[in-house]
Amino acid sequence: MTRGKQKIEAQRRNAERNQKAKGSQLEARVVGLKVGCPICKVQLANHNQLVDHYASKHPKEKPPSESGG
């Protein structure tokens, strides 16, 4: 019955591993998105992305300063 015990242990380990992997990444995403465009309200990760966003989506507008945004 050695193989039966190994099988049960392997199933238990796999269940623990899979349980940790489940879940939503929404909380992590909210933490990562810290900068928002005041014009269209899109959320971005950092100021450099905000500058790139302004260049492509709002070319006539000037992006806010890093300390003010």
CHARMM-style PDB file with segment names, atoms N, HN, CA, C and O in Angstrom:
ATOM      1  N   MET     1       0.812  -1.207   0.000  1.00  0.00      PROA
ATOM      2  CA  MET     1       0.000   0.000   0.000  1.00  0.00      PROA
ATOM      3  C   MET     1       0.850   1.263   0.000  1.00  0.00      PROA
ATOM      4  O   MET     1       0.338   2.356   0.241  1.00  0.00      PROA
ATOM      5  N   THR     2       2.126   1.122  -0.265  1.00  0.00      PROA
ATOM      6  HN  THR     2       2.542   0.234  -0.460  1.00  0.00      PROA
ATOM      7  CA  THR     2       2.996   2.296  -0.272  1.00  0.00      PROA
ATOM      8  C   THR     2       2.571   3.281  -1.337  1.00  0.00      PROA
ATOM      9  O   THR     2       2.528   4.485  -1.086  1.00  0.00      PROA
ATOM     10  N   ARG     3       2.258   2.792  -2.512  1.00  0.00      PROA
ATOM     11  HN  ARG     3       2.292   1.814  -2.716  1.00  0.00      PROA
ATOM     12  CA  ARG     3       1.872   3.695  -3.605  1.00  0.00      PROA
ATOM     13  C   ARG     3       0.587   4.455  -3.282  1.00  0.00      PROA
ATOM     14  O   ARG     3       0.449   5.616  -3.668  1.00  0.00      PROA
ATOM     15  N   GLY     4      -0.338   3.833  -2.592  1.00  0.00      PROA
ATOM     16  HN  GLY     4      -0.226   2.891  -2.278  1.00  0.00      PROA
ATOM     17  CA  GLY     4      -1.581   4.499  -2.220  1.00  0.00      PROA
ATOM     18  C   GLY     4      -1.322   5.685  -1.303  1.00  0.00      PROA
ATOM     19  O   GLY     4      -1.944   6.738  -1.445  1.00  0.00      PROA
ATOM     20  N   LYS     5      -0.401   5.508  -0.364  1.00  0.00      PROA
ATOM     21  HN  LYS     5       0.105   4.653  -0.249  1.00  0.00      PROA
ATOM     22  CA  LYS     5      -0.073   6.603   0.554  1.00  0.00      PROA
ATOM     23  C   LYS     5       0.618   7.737  -0.205  1.00  0.00      PROA
ATOM     24  O   LYS     5       0.339   8.909   0.046  1.00  0.00      PROA
ATOM     25  N   GLN     6       1.513   7.397  -1.127  1.00  0.00      PROA
ATOM     26  HN  GLN     6       1.739   6.445  -1.331  1.00  0.00      PROA
ATOM     27  CA  GLN     6       2.191   8.424  -1.924  1.00  0.00      PROA
ATOM     28  C   GLN     6       1.191   9.202  -2.775  1.00  0.00      PROA
ATOM     29  O   GLN     6       1.310  10.415  -2.944  1.00  0.00      PROA
ATOM     30  N   LYS     7       0.206   8.485  -3.307  1.00  0.00      PROA
ATOM     31  HN  LYS     7       0.108   7.499  -3.171  1.00  0.00      PROA
ATOM     32  CA  LYS     7      -0.802   9.130  -4.137  1.00  0.00      PROA
ATOM     33  C   LYS     7      -1.618  10.127  -3.307  1.00  0.00      PROA
ATOM     34  O   LYS     7      -1.887  11.243  -3.753  1.00  0.00      PROA
ATOM     35  N   ILE     8      -1.999   9.723  -2.127  1.00  0.00      PROA
ATOM     36  HN  ILE     8      -1.781   8.817  -1.765  1.00  0.00      PROA
ATOM     37  CA  ILE     8      -2.778  10.608  -1.248  1.00  0.00      PROA
ATOM     38  C   ILE     8      -1.962  11.833  -0.870  1.00  0.00      PROA
ATOM     39  O   ILE     8      -2.483  12.948  -0.873  1.00  0.00      PROA
ATOM     40  N   GLU     9      -0.693  11.641  -0.546  1.00  0.00      PROA
ATOM     41  HN  GLU     9      -0.270  10.735  -0.543  1.00  0.00      PROA
ATOM     42  CA  GLU     9       0.182  12.770  -0.193  1.00  0.00      PROA
ATOM     43  C   GLU     9       0.372  13.710  -1.387  1.00  0.00      PROA
ATOM     44  O   GLU     9       0.368  14.930  -1.223  1.00  0.00      PROA
ATOM     45  N   ALA    10       0.538  13.148  -2.576  1.00  0.00      PROA
ATOM     46  HN  ALA    10       0.541  12.157  -2.709  1.00  0.00      PROA
ATOM     47  CA  ALA    10       0.706  13.971  -3.776  1.00  0.00      PROA
ATOM     48  C   ALA    10      -0.567  14.773  -4.059  1.00  0.00      PROA
ATOM     49  O   ALA    10      -0.491  15.940  -4.442  1.00  0.00      PROA
ATOM     50  N   GLN    11      -1.724  14.158  -3.874  1.00  0.00      PROA
ATOM     51  HN  GLN    11      -1.786  13.210  -3.562  1.00  0.00      PROA
ATOM     52  CA  GLN    11      -2.983  14.874  -4.074  1.00  0.00      PROA
ATOM     53  C   GLN    11      -3.131  16.011  -3.065  1.00  0.00      PROA
ATOM     54  O   GLN    11      -3.602  17.096  -3.407  1.00  0.00      PROA
ATOM     55  N   ARG    12      -2.729  15.756  -1.827  1.00  0.00      PROA
ATOM     56  HN  ARG    12      -2.347  14.875  -1.549  1.00  0.00      PROA
ATOM     57  CA  ARG    12      -2.818  16.787  -0.794  1.00  0.00      PROA
ATOM     58  C   ARG    12      -1.897  17.963  -1.119  1.00  0.00      PROA
ATOM     59  O   ARG    12      -2.299  19.120  -0.998  1.00  0.00      PROA
ATOM     60  N   ARG    13      -0.662  17.666  -1.532  1.00  0.00      PROA
ATOM     61  HN  ARG    13      -0.336  16.726  -1.630  1.00  0.00      PROA
ATOM     62  CA  ARG    13       0.288  18.729  -1.891  1.00  0.00      PROA
ATOM     63  C   ARG    13      -0.209  19.528  -3.087  1.00  0.00      PROA
ATOM     64  O   ARG    13      -0.120  20.756  -3.097  1.00  0.00      PROA
ATOM     65  N   ASN    14      -0.734  18.836  -4.096  1.00  0.00      PROA
ATOM     66  HN  ASN    14      -0.807  17.838  -4.088  1.00  0.00      PROA
ATOM     67  CA  ASN    14      -1.259  19.527  -5.275  1.00  0.00      PROA
ATOM     68  C   ASN    14      -2.453  20.401  -4.917  1.00  0.00      PROA
ATOM     69  O   ASN    14      -2.602  21.499  -5.454  1.00  0.00      PROA
ATOM     70  N   ALA    15      -3.302  19.924  -4.017  1.00  0.00      PROA
ATOM     71  HN  ALA    15      -3.181  19.032  -3.581  1.00  0.00      PROA
ATOM     72  CA  ALA    15      -4.458  20.725  -3.606  1.00  0.00      PROA
ATOM     73  C   ALA    15      -3.997  21.991  -2.896  1.00  0.00      PROA
ATOM     74  O   ALA    15      -4.562  23.060  -3.124  1.00  0.00      PROA
ATOM     75  N   GLU    16      -2.985  21.893  -2.045  1.00  0.00      PROA
ATOM     76  HN  GLU    16      -2.526  21.024  -1.860  1.00  0.00      PROA
ATOM     77  CA  GLU    16      -2.452  23.074  -1.359  1.00  0.00      PROA
ATOM     78  C   GLU    16      -1.839  24.048  -2.345  1.00  0.00      PROA
ATOM     79  O   GLU    16      -2.050  25.256  -2.239  1.00  0.00      PROA
ATOM     80  N   ARG    17      -1.087  23.539  -3.299  1.00  0.00      PROA
ATOM     81  HN  ARG    17      -0.915  22.558  -3.385  1.00  0.00      PROA
ATOM     82  CA  ARG    17      -0.454  24.385  -4.307  1.00  0.00      PROA
ATOM     83  C   ARG    17      -1.497  25.102  -5.158  1.00  0.00      PROA
ATOM     84  O   ARG    17      -1.369  26.295  -5.432  1.00  0.00      PROA
ATOM     85  N   ASN    18      -2.520  24.376  -5.572  1.00  0.00      PROA
ATOM     86  HN  ASN    18      -2.624  23.407  -5.349  1.00  0.00      PROA
ATOM     87  CA  ASN    18      -3.567  24.963  -6.406  1.00  0.00      PROA
ATOM     88  C   ASN    18      -4.419  25.961  -5.627  1.00  0.00      PROA
ATOM     89  O   ASN    18      -4.901  26.945  -6.188  1.00  0.00      PROA
ATOM     90  N   GLN    19      -4.598  25.708  -4.354  1.00  0.00      PROA
ATOM     91  HN  GLN    19      -4.207  24.908  -3.899  1.00  0.00      PROA
ATOM     92  CA  GLN    19      -5.399  26.619  -3.542  1.00  0.00      PROA
ATOM     93  C   GLN    19      -4.711  27.969  -3.418  1.00  0.00      PROA
ATOM     94  O   GLN    19      -5.384  28.999  -3.444  1.00  0.00      PROA
ATOM     95  N   LYS    20      -3.400  27.993  -3.286  1.00  0.00      PROA
ATOM     96  HN  LYS    20      -2.853  27.156  -3.265  1.00  0.00      PROA
ATOM     97  CA  LYS    20      -2.657  29.244  -3.186  1.00  0.00      PROA
ATOM     98  C   LYS    20      -2.689  30.008  -4.509  1.00  0.00      PROA
ATOM     99  O   LYS    20      -2.669  31.238  -4.501  1.00  0.00      PROA
ATOM    100  N   ALA    21      -2.737  29.311  -5.638  1.00  0.00      PROA
ATOM    101  HN  ALA    21      -2.754  28.311  -5.644  1.00  0.00      PROA
ATOM    102  CA  ALA    21      -2.703  29.953  -6.941  1.00  0.00      PROA
ATOM    103  C   ALA    21      -4.048  30.572  -7.309  1.00  0.00      PROA
ATOM    104  O   ALA    21      -4.101  31.491  -8.127  1.00  0.00      PROA
ATOM    105  N   LYS    22      -5.113  30.089  -6.725  1.00  0.00      PROA
ATOM    106  HN  LYS    22      -5.069  29.342  -6.060  1.00  0.00      PROA
ATOM    107  CA  LYS    22      -6.434  30.610  -7.053  1.00  0.00      PROA
ATOM    108  C   LYS    22      -6.602  32.009  -6.490  1.00  0.00      PROA
ATOM    109  O   LYS    22      -5.894  32.419  -5.570  1.00  0.00      PROA
ATOM    110  N   GLY    23      -7.542  32.724  -7.054  1.00  0.00      PROA
ATOM    111  HN  GLY    23      -8.117  32.391  -7.801  1.00  0.00      PROA
ATOM    112  CA  GLY    23      -7.857  34.046  -6.545  1.00  0.00      PROA
ATOM    113  C   GLY    23      -7.728  35.096  -7.623  1.00  0.00      PROA
ATOM    114  O   GLY    23      -7.190  34.851  -8.702  1.00  0.00      PROA
ATOM    115  N   SER    24      -8.231  36.257  -7.307  1.00  0.00      PROA
ATOM    116  HN  SER    24      -8.669  36.456  -6.431  1.00  0.00      PROA
ATOM    117  CA  SER    24      -8.226  37.356  -8.244  1.00  0.00      PROA
ATOM    118  C   SER    24      -6.987  38.220  -8.058  1.00  0.00      PROA
ATOM    119  O   SER    24      -6.456  38.326  -6.952  1.00  0.00      PROA
ATOM    120  N   GLN    25      -6.539  38.824  -9.121  1.00  0.00      PROA
ATOM    121  HN  GLN    25      -6.971  38.738 -10.019  1.00  0.00      PROA
ATOM    122  CA  GLN    25      -5.415  39.741  -9.039  1.00  0.00      PROA
ATOM    123  C   GLN    25      -5.883  41.181  -9.001  1.00  0.00      PROA
ATOM    124  O   GLN    25      -5.081  42.100  -9.170  1.00  0.00      PROA
ATOM    125  N   LEU    26      -7.166  41.388  -8.782  1.00  0.00      PROA
ATOM    126  HN  LEU    26      -7.817  40.642  -8.645  1.00  0.00      PROA
ATOM    127  CA  LEU    26      -7.705  42.740  -8.781  1.00  0.00      PROA
ATOM    128  C   LEU    26      -7.087  43.592  -7.680  1.00  0.00      PROA
ATOM    129  O   LEU    26      -6.802  44.770  -7.893  1.00  0.00      PROA
ATOM    130  N   GLU    27      -6.877  42.997  -6.493  1.00  0.00      PROA
ATOM    131  HN  GLU    27      -7.109  42.040  -6.320  1.00  0.00      PROA
ATOM    132  CA  GLU    27      -6.284  43.758  -5.400  1.00  0.00      PROA
ATOM    133  C   GLU    27      -4.871  44.201  -5.754  1.00  0.00      PROA
ATOM    134  O   GLU    27      -4.494  45.346  -5.505  1.00  0.00      PROA
ATOM    135  N   ALA    28      -4.095  43.301  -6.332  1.00  0.00      PROA
ATOM    136  HN  ALA    28      -4.401  42.371  -6.534  1.00  0.00      PROA
ATOM    137  CA  ALA    28      -2.733  43.644  -6.729  1.00  0.00      PROA
ATOM    138  C   ALA    28      -2.736  44.692  -7.832  1.00  0.00      PROA
ATOM    139  O   ALA    28      -1.868  45.564  -7.872  1.00  0.00      PROA
ATOM    140  N   ARG    29      -3.702  44.606  -8.715  1.00  0.00      PROA
ATOM    141  HN  ARG    29      -4.407  43.898  -8.682  1.00  0.00      PROA
ATOM    142  CA  ARG    29      -3.794  45.578  -9.809  1.00  0.00      PROA
ATOM    143  C   ARG    29      -4.127  46.963  -9.270  1.00  0.00      PROA
ATOM    144  O   ARG    29      -3.554  47.956  -9.719  1.00  0.00      PROA
ATOM    145  N   VAL    30      -5.045  47.040  -8.315  1.00  0.00      PROA
ATOM    146  HN  VAL    30      -5.510  46.233  -7.950  1.00  0.00      PROA
ATOM    147  CA  VAL    30      -5.420  48.326  -7.732  1.00  0.00      PROA
ATOM    148  C   VAL    30      -4.224  48.959  -7.031  1.00  0.00      PROA
ATOM    149  O   VAL    30      -4.022  50.170  -7.116  1.00  0.00      PROA
ATOM    150  N   VAL    31      -3.432  48.148  -6.340  1.00  0.00      PROA
ATOM    151  HN  VAL    31      -3.595  47.164  -6.271  1.00  0.00      PROA
ATOM    152  CA  VAL    31      -2.246  48.669  -5.663  1.00  0.00      PROA
ATOM    153  C   VAL    31      -1.246  49.195  -6.672  1.00  0.00      PROA
ATOM    154  O   VAL    31      -0.606  50.217  -6.425  1.00  0.00      PROA
ATOM    155  N   GLY    32      -1.094  48.520  -7.806  1.00  0.00      PROA
ATOM    156  HN  GLY    32      -1.613  47.690  -8.007  1.00  0.00      PROA
ATOM    157  CA  GLY    32      -0.120  48.919  -8.811  1.00  0.00      PROA
ATOM    158  C   GLY    32      -0.517  50.164  -9.591  1.00  0.00      PROA
ATOM    159  O   GLY    32       0.354  50.891 -10.069  1.00  0.00      PROA
ATOM    160  N   LEU    33      -1.802  50.423  -9.727  1.00  0.00      PROA
ATOM    161  HN  LEU    33      -2.510  49.832  -9.339  1.00  0.00      PROA
ATOM    162  CA  LEU    33      -2.263  51.570 -10.503  1.00  0.00      PROA
ATOM    163  C   LEU    33      -2.410  52.770  -9.573  1.00  0.00      PROA
ATOM    164  O   LEU    33      -3.400  52.899  -8.852  1.00  0.00      PROA
ATOM    165  N   LYS    34      -1.410  53.639  -9.602  1.00  0.00      PROA
ATOM    166  HN  LYS    34      -0.606  53.534 -10.187  1.00  0.00      PROA
ATOM    167  CA  LYS    34      -1.390  54.745  -8.655  1.00  0.00      PROA
ATOM    168  C   LYS    34      -1.572  56.103  -9.299  1.00  0.00      PROA
ATOM    169  O   LYS    34      -1.881  57.067  -8.598  1.00  0.00      PROA
ATOM    170  N   VAL    35      -1.393  56.222 -10.610  1.00  0.00      PROA
ATOM    171  HN  VAL    35      -1.142  55.439 -11.180  1.00  0.00      PROA
ATOM    172  CA  VAL    35      -1.481  57.510 -11.294  1.00  0.00      PROA
ATOM    173  C   VAL    35      -2.704  57.474 -12.207  1.00  0.00      PROA
ATOM    174  O   VAL    35      -2.945  56.488 -12.903  1.00  0.00      PROA
ATOM    175  N   GLY    36      -3.463  58.554 -12.195  1.00  0.00      PROA
ATOM    176  HN  GLY    36      -3.267  59.355 -11.631  1.00  0.00      PROA
ATOM    177  CA  GLY    36      -4.648  58.614 -13.043  1.00  0.00      PROA
ATOM    178  C   GLY    36      -4.619  59.828 -13.951  1.00  0.00      PROA
ATOM    179  O   GLY    36      -4.127  60.888 -13.564  1.00  0.00      PROA
ATOM    180  N   CYS    37      -5.142  59.677 -15.150  1.00  0.00      PROA
ATOM    181  HN  CYS    37      -5.542  58.816 -15.464  1.00  0.00      PROA
ATOM    182  CA  CYS    37      -5.265  60.790 -16.081  1.00  0.00      PROA
ATOM    183  C   CYS    37      -6.467  61.629 -15.659  1.00  0.00      PROA
ATOM    184  O   CYS    37      -7.581  61.111 -15.585  1.00  0.00      PROA
ATOM    185  N   PRO    38      -6.259  62.917 -15.381  1.00  0.00      PROA
ATOM    186  CA  PRO    38      -7.387  63.745 -14.949  1.00  0.00      PROA
ATOM    187  C   PRO    38      -8.399  64.033 -16.065  1.00  0.00      PROA
ATOM    188  O   PRO    38      -9.519  64.455 -15.779  1.00  0.00      PROA
ATOM    189  N   ILE    39      -8.028  63.814 -17.313  1.00  0.00      PROA
ATOM    190  HN  ILE    39      -7.118  63.471 -17.545  1.00  0.00      PROA
ATOM    191  CA  ILE    39      -8.929  64.104 -18.428  1.00  0.00      PROA
ATOM    192  C   ILE    39      -9.874  62.931 -18.677  1.00  0.00      PROA
ATOM    193  O   ILE    39     -11.093  63.103 -18.674  1.00  0.00      PROA
ATOM    194  N   CYS    40      -9.312  61.734 -18.893  1.00  0.00      PROA
ATOM    195  HN  CYS    40      -8.322  61.594 -18.896  1.00  0.00      PROA
ATOM    196  CA  CYS    40     -10.149  60.591 -19.244  1.00  0.00      PROA
ATOM    197  C   CYS    40     -10.251  59.552 -18.129  1.00  0.00      PROA
ATOM    198  O   CYS    40     -10.907  58.525 -18.303  1.00  0.00      PROA
ATOM    199  N   LYS    41      -9.617  59.803 -16.996  1.00  0.00      PROA
ATOM    200  HN  LYS    41      -9.083  60.637 -16.855  1.00  0.00      PROA
ATOM    201  CA  LYS    41      -9.709  58.977 -15.786  1.00  0.00      PROA
ATOM    202  C   LYS    41      -9.117  57.575 -15.923  1.00  0.00      PROA
ATOM    203  O   LYS    41      -9.439  56.701 -15.119  1.00  0.00      PROA
ATOM    204  N   VAL    42      -8.272  57.340 -16.908  1.00  0.00      PROA
ATOM    205  HN  VAL    42      -8.011  58.051 -17.561  1.00  0.00      PROA
ATOM    206  CA  VAL    42      -7.623  56.047 -17.037  1.00  0.00      PROA
ATOM    207  C   VAL    42      -6.542  55.933 -15.957  1.00  0.00      PROA
ATOM    208  O   VAL    42      -5.865  56.912 -15.644  1.00  0.00      PROA
ATOM    209  N   GLN    43      -6.384  54.728 -15.389  1.00  0.00      PROA
ATOM    210  HN  GLN    43      -6.933  53.932 -15.643  1.00  0.00      PROA
ATOM    211  CA  GLN    43      -5.409  54.498 -14.331  1.00  0.00      PROA
ATOM    212  C   GLN    43      -4.110  53.956 -14.938  1.00  0.00      PROA
ATOM    213  O   GLN    43      -4.136  53.060 -15.782  1.00  0.00      PROA
ATOM    214  N   LEU    44      -2.977  54.510 -14.498  1.00  0.00      PROA
ATOM    215  HN  LEU    44      -2.956  55.237 -13.813  1.00  0.00      PROA
ATOM    216  CA  LEU    44      -1.662  54.112 -15.006  1.00  0.00      PROA
ATOM    217  C   LEU    44      -0.748  53.790 -13.831  1.00  0.00      PROA
ATOM    218  O   LEU    44      -1.013  54.196 -12.699  1.00  0.00      PROA
ATOM    219  N   ALA    45       0.331  53.058 -14.107  1.00  0.00      PROA
ATOM    220  HN  ALA    45       0.547  52.729 -15.026  1.00  0.00      PROA
ATOM    221  CA  ALA    45       1.208  52.589 -13.044  1.00  0.00      PROA
ATOM    222  C   ALA    45       2.187  53.651 -12.557  1.00  0.00      PROA
ATOM    223  O   ALA    45       2.516  53.680 -11.371  1.00  0.00      PROA
ATOM    224  N   ASN    46       2.660  54.522 -13.444  1.00  0.00      PROA
ATOM    225  HN  ASN    46       2.393  54.498 -14.408  1.00  0.00      PROA
ATOM    226  CA  ASN    46       3.650  55.505 -13.009  1.00  0.00      PROA
ATOM    227  C   ASN    46       3.567  56.765 -13.874  1.00  0.00      PROA
ATOM    228  O   ASN    46       2.789  56.833 -14.826  1.00  0.00      PROA
ATOM    229  N   HSD    47       4.376  57.749 -13.526  1.00  0.00      PROA
ATOM    230  HN  HSD    47       5.008  57.694 -12.753  1.00  0.00      PROA
ATOM    231  CA  HSD    47       4.334  59.033 -14.209  1.00  0.00      PROA
ATOM    232  C   HSD    47       4.820  58.932 -15.662  1.00  0.00      PROA
ATOM    233  O   HSD    47       4.312  59.638 -16.534  1.00  0.00      PROA
ATOM    234  N   ASN    48       5.787  58.071 -15.919  1.00  0.00      PROA
ATOM    235  HN  ASN    48       6.199  57.498 -15.211  1.00  0.00      PROA
ATOM    236  CA  ASN    48       6.278  57.906 -17.296  1.00  0.00      PROA
ATOM    237  C   ASN    48       5.168  57.411 -18.216  1.00  0.00      PROA
ATOM    238  O   ASN    48       5.062  57.859 -19.358  1.00  0.00      PROA
ATOM    239  N   GLN    49       4.355  56.505 -17.734  1.00  0.00      PROA
ATOM    240  HN  GLN    49       4.441  56.141 -16.806  1.00  0.00      PROA
ATOM    241  CA  GLN    49       3.230  56.030 -18.535  1.00  0.00      PROA
ATOM    242  C   GLN    49       2.209  57.144 -18.748  1.00  0.00      PROA
ATOM    243  O   GLN    49       1.578  57.218 -19.802  1.00  0.00      PROA
ATOM    244  N   LEU    50       2.047  58.007 -17.749  1.00  0.00      PROA
ATOM    245  HN  LEU    50       2.560  57.947 -16.893  1.00  0.00      PROA
ATOM    246  CA  LEU    50       1.131  59.134 -17.891  1.00  0.00      PROA
ATOM    247  C   LEU    50       1.615  60.087 -18.980  1.00  0.00      PROA
ATOM    248  O   LEU    50       0.815  60.581 -19.775  1.00  0.00      PROA
ATOM    249  N   VAL    51       2.922  60.346 -19.019  1.00  0.00      PROA
ATOM    250  HN  VAL    51       3.572  59.945 -18.373  1.00  0.00      PROA
ATOM    251  CA  VAL    51       3.483  61.214 -20.056  1.00  0.00      PROA
ATOM    252  C   VAL    51       3.270  60.588 -21.434  1.00  0.00      PROA
ATOM    253  O   VAL    51       2.882  61.286 -22.371  1.00  0.00      PROA
ATOM    254  N   ASP    52       3.514  59.300 -21.569  1.00  0.00      PROA
ATOM    255  HN  ASP    52       3.829  58.733 -20.808  1.00  0.00      PROA
ATOM    256  CA  ASP    52       3.285  58.604 -22.841  1.00  0.00      PROA
ATOM    257  C   ASP    52       1.800  58.641 -23.225  1.00  0.00      PROA
ATOM    258  O   ASP    52       1.455  58.808 -24.395  1.00  0.00      PROA
ATOM    259  N   HSD    53       0.942  58.484 -22.236  1.00  0.00      PROA
ATOM    260  HN  HSD    53       1.222  58.349 -21.286  1.00  0.00      PROA
ATOM    261  CA  HSD    53      -0.502  58.527 -22.481  1.00  0.00      PROA
ATOM    262  C   HSD    53      -0.911  59.903 -23.006  1.00  0.00      PROA
ATOM    263  O   HSD    53      -1.691  60.003 -23.953  1.00  0.00      PROA
ATOM    264  N   TYR    54      -0.388  60.951 -22.394  1.00  0.00      PROA
ATOM    265  HN  TYR    54       0.245  60.869 -21.625  1.00  0.00      PROA
ATOM    266  CA  TYR    54      -0.696  62.302 -22.858  1.00  0.00      PROA
ATOM    267  C   TYR    54      -0.215  62.510 -24.288  1.00  0.00      PROA
ATOM    268  O   TYR    54      -0.910  63.126 -25.097  1.00  0.00      PROA
ATOM    269  N   ALA    55       0.986  61.994 -24.606  1.00  0.00      PROA
ATOM    270  HN  ALA    55       1.552  61.494 -23.950  1.00  0.00      PROA
ATOM    271  CA  ALA    55       1.536  62.168 -25.954  1.00  0.00      PROA
ATOM    272  C   ALA    55       0.652  61.493 -26.999  1.00  0.00      PROA
ATOM    273  O   ALA    55       0.495  62.014 -28.103  1.00  0.00      PROA
ATOM    274  N   SER    56       0.076  60.345 -26.665  1.00  0.00      PROA
ATOM    275  HN  SER    56       0.204  59.922 -25.769  1.00  0.00      PROA
ATOM    276  CA  SER    56      -0.709  59.620 -27.655  1.00  0.00      PROA
ATOM    277  C   SER    56      -2.196  59.979 -27.633  1.00  0.00      PROA
ATOM    278  O   SER    56      -2.818  60.047 -28.693  1.00  0.00      PROA
ATOM    279  N   LYS    57      -2.772  60.207 -26.474  1.00  0.00      PROA
ATOM    280  HN  LYS    57      -2.266  60.153 -25.613  1.00  0.00      PROA
ATOM    281  CA  LYS    57      -4.214  60.427 -26.379  1.00  0.00      PROA
ATOM    282  C   LYS    57      -4.619  61.896 -26.259  1.00  0.00      PROA
ATOM    283  O   LYS    57      -5.700  62.280 -26.705  1.00  0.00      PROA
ATOM    284  N   HSD    58      -3.761  62.713 -25.664  1.00  0.00      PROA
ATOM    285  HN  HSD    58      -2.883  62.402 -25.301  1.00  0.00      PROA
ATOM    286  CA  HSD    58      -4.066  64.131 -25.471  1.00  0.00      PROA
ATOM    287  C   HSD    58      -2.889  64.985 -25.940  1.00  0.00      PROA
ATOM    288  O   HSD    58      -2.266  65.663 -25.123  1.00  0.00      PROA
ATOM    289  N   PRO    59      -2.570  64.971 -27.231  1.00  0.00      PROA
ATOM    290  CA  PRO    59      -1.349  65.642 -27.705  1.00  0.00      PROA
ATOM    291  C   PRO    59      -1.379  67.163 -27.541  1.00  0.00      PROA
ATOM    292  O   PRO    59      -0.319  67.787 -27.491  1.00  0.00      PROA
ATOM    293  N   LYS    60      -2.547  67.769 -27.458  1.00  0.00      PROA
ATOM    294  HN  LYS    60      -3.408  67.262 -27.498  1.00  0.00      PROA
ATOM    295  CA  LYS    60      -2.616  69.226 -27.320  1.00  0.00      PROA
ATOM    296  C   LYS    60      -2.512  69.674 -25.867  1.00  0.00      PROA
ATOM    297  O   LYS    60      -2.355  70.864 -25.594  1.00  0.00      PROA
ATOM    298  N   GLU    61      -2.599  68.739 -24.945  1.00  0.00      PROA
ATOM    299  HN  GLU    61      -2.726  67.772 -25.167  1.00  0.00      PROA
ATOM    300  CA  GLU    61      -2.535  69.052 -23.520  1.00  0.00      PROA
ATOM    301  C   GLU    61      -1.127  68.810 -22.980  1.00  0.00      PROA
ATOM    302  O   GLU    61      -0.363  68.026 -23.543  1.00  0.00      PROA
ATOM    303  N   LYS    62      -0.795  69.490 -21.888  1.00  0.00      PROA
ATOM    304  HN  LYS    62      -1.416  70.127 -21.431  1.00  0.00      PROA
ATOM    305  CA  LYS    62       0.492  69.303 -21.238  1.00  0.00      PROA
ATOM    306  C   LYS    62       0.291  68.386 -20.028  1.00  0.00      PROA
ATOM    307  O   LYS    62      -0.598  68.626 -19.211  1.00  0.00      PROA
ATOM    308  N   PRO    63       1.113  67.338 -19.911  1.00  0.00      PROA
ATOM    309  CA  PRO    63       0.927  66.429 -18.762  1.00  0.00      PROA
ATOM    310  C   PRO    63       1.263  67.127 -17.435  1.00  0.00      PROA
ATOM    311  O   PRO    63       2.132  67.997 -17.394  1.00  0.00      PROA
ATOM    312  N   PRO    64       0.579  66.747 -16.359  1.00  0.00      PROA
ATOM    313  CA  PRO    64       0.873  67.349 -15.068  1.00  0.00      PROA
ATOM    314  C   PRO    64       2.267  66.977 -14.595  1.00  0.00      PROA
ATOM    315  O   PRO    64       2.832  65.970 -15.019  1.00  0.00      PROA
ATOM    316  N   SER    65       2.817  67.804 -13.708  1.00  0.00      PROA
ATOM    317  HN  SER    65       2.358  68.623 -13.363  1.00  0.00      PROA
ATOM    318  CA  SER    65       4.156  67.514 -13.185  1.00  0.00      PROA
ATOM    319  C   SER    65       4.088  66.266 -12.294  1.00  0.00      PROA
ATOM    320  O   SER    65       3.020  65.891 -11.810  1.00  0.00      PROA
ATOM    321  N   GLU    66       5.225  65.648 -12.094  1.00  0.00      PROA
ATOM    322  HN  GLU    66       6.092  65.952 -12.488  1.00  0.00      PROA
ATOM    323  CA  GLU    66       5.276  64.415 -11.310  1.00  0.00      PROA
ATOM    324  C   GLU    66       4.891  64.668  -9.857  1.00  0.00      PROA
ATOM    325  O   GLU    66       4.212  63.840  -9.250  1.00  0.00      PROA
ATOM    326  N   SER    67       5.306  65.783  -9.296  1.00  0.00      PROA
ATOM    327  HN  SER    67       5.857  66.456  -9.789  1.00  0.00      PROA
ATOM    328  CA  SER    67       4.973  66.078  -7.903  1.00  0.00      PROA
ATOM    329  C   SER    67       3.511  66.468  -7.752  1.00  0.00      PROA
ATOM    330  O   SER    67       2.918  66.235  -6.699  1.00  0.00      PROA
ATOM    331  N   GLY    68       2.927  67.052  -8.777  1.00  0.00      PROA
ATOM    332  HN  GLY    68       3.409  67.242  -9.632  1.00  0.00      PROA
ATOM    333  CA  GLY    68       1.549  67.484  -8.709  1.00  0.00      PROA
ATOM    334  C   GLY    68       0.546  66.435  -9.139  1.00  0.00      PROA
ATOM    335  O   GLY    68      -0.653  66.613  -8.923  1.00  0.00      PROA
ATOM    336  N   GLY    69       1.010  65.317  -9.757  1.00  0.00      PROA
ATOM    337  HN  GLY    69       1.983  65.172  -9.933  1.00  0.00      PROA
ATOM    338  CA  GLY    69       0.091  64.324 -10.292  1.00  0.00      PROA
ATOM    339  C   GLY    69      -0.114  63.200  -9.405  1.00  0.00      PROA
ATOM    340  OT1 GLY    69      -0.869  62.284  -9.732  1.00  0.00      PROA
TER     341      GLY     69
END
